[in-house]
Amino acid sequence: TMKTVLVFAACLLLGLQVEAQYNYNEVLQKSVLFYEAQRSGSLPGDNRVPWRGDSALDDGQDNGLDLSGGWYDAGDHVKFGLPMAWSVATLAWGVVDFRAAYESSGELTNVLDSIKWPLD
């Protein structure tokens, strides 16, 4: 609203700091969990998404290929290589730049598993 914008602008002009209270550990946990929910293939025993099961185990077998892994795109049953590659690269870059944040949140192992999943 306009009132919110004016209050924020007044705080900036007066040099006041406006701090939001965010739980960044939870943000990282939920972000990594999102990628885990998009997994295709035979899920590991430590799957943290209880409503997800194995899927697409026969993908590519009609052509002698195993295409069962990777991530689904947009929550549907389609997998696209370029968006998957971009997502993996972005996640990996985030770990390179913000490894300490993943370590302190307890999500480092999970994000590394998420990066590895579409690459196998």
N, C-alpha and C positions, 0 to 999 in steps of 0.2 A: 504494500500500500504506500501511498505518498507519505503518510506519517512516518512509516518505518524508514523510508529513504531520507527524509529530513532529519530524523534523529541520528541516523548513521552519519550523515554529512556533518551534522553539528559536532558529533564526537570526533570526527576526523579533523575538523577545523580547530577544535579545542585541544587537540593532541591526546585525547583520551584513547586508551586501548580498549577495543571490544574483543573479548575472548569468548569463543564458543567452546562448549564442553562436549568433546567427541571422544568416544572410546575407539581409538585407532586400532587397538588390538582386535576388537570385534569386527571392525571394517575389513581388516586383512583376512581374518578367519572366514568371514562370509564371502569375501571375494574369491578366495581359494576354493571354498566349498561350491561356489557356482560352477567352476570348471570341473570339479569332481562330479557334479550332477549331469554334465554333458558327455560323460564317458560312454564310449561305444565299445562293445566287446565283452570279454570275460572279466568281470570285476574282481578285484582282489578281496581277500578275506577281511581286510581292515577298511572296507568301504564305509564311509561316514554318512552316506545318503541311504537310509534304510528303505525308502520306497523305490529305489532303483535296483534293478536286477540285470543280469547278463542280457545283451541285446546284439542283434546283427551278427551272430556267430557264423553264419553261412555266407556273408557278403563276399562276393568275388569267386566263390567256389565253382560256379558254373564256367568260369574261365581259368580255373587252376590257380587262382590268387587268394590270398588271405587279406581281406580288406576290413577285418572286423574291428580294428582299433580306431584310435583317433577320437575326436569330439564331434558331437552333433552341432549343427549350426542353428542358432535362434530357437532352441528348444524343440525342434521338430526332428524328423528322422532322415535328415539330409546332411552330408558331410562335404564341405568345400575345402580344397587344398589351400588356396591363397588366404582366406580368412583364418584358417587354422594355423598356417605358418606365421602370419602376422601376430596372432594372439600368443603363440609360443615365444616369438622373438620379443614381444613386449613384456611378457612375464619374466623372461630371462634377464632382460635389461633392467627391469625393476629390482630383481634380486642382486644384480651386480651393483646397482647404485644405492640400494637400501637394505642390504643384507642384515645389518644390525637391527633394523626394525622387524624383519621377519624372525630373526633369532629371539629378540625380546618378547615377541608376541607368541612364540612357540609354534609358528607356522612354517619355519624354514624347511623341515622335512616334507611337510605336505605340499608346499609350493614346488619343491624340487621334484617330487613325485608327479605333480601336475604337469610340469614341463616335460618330464620324461614320457608321460603317457602317449601323446600323439607322435612322438619321435620313434617309438618302438615299432 
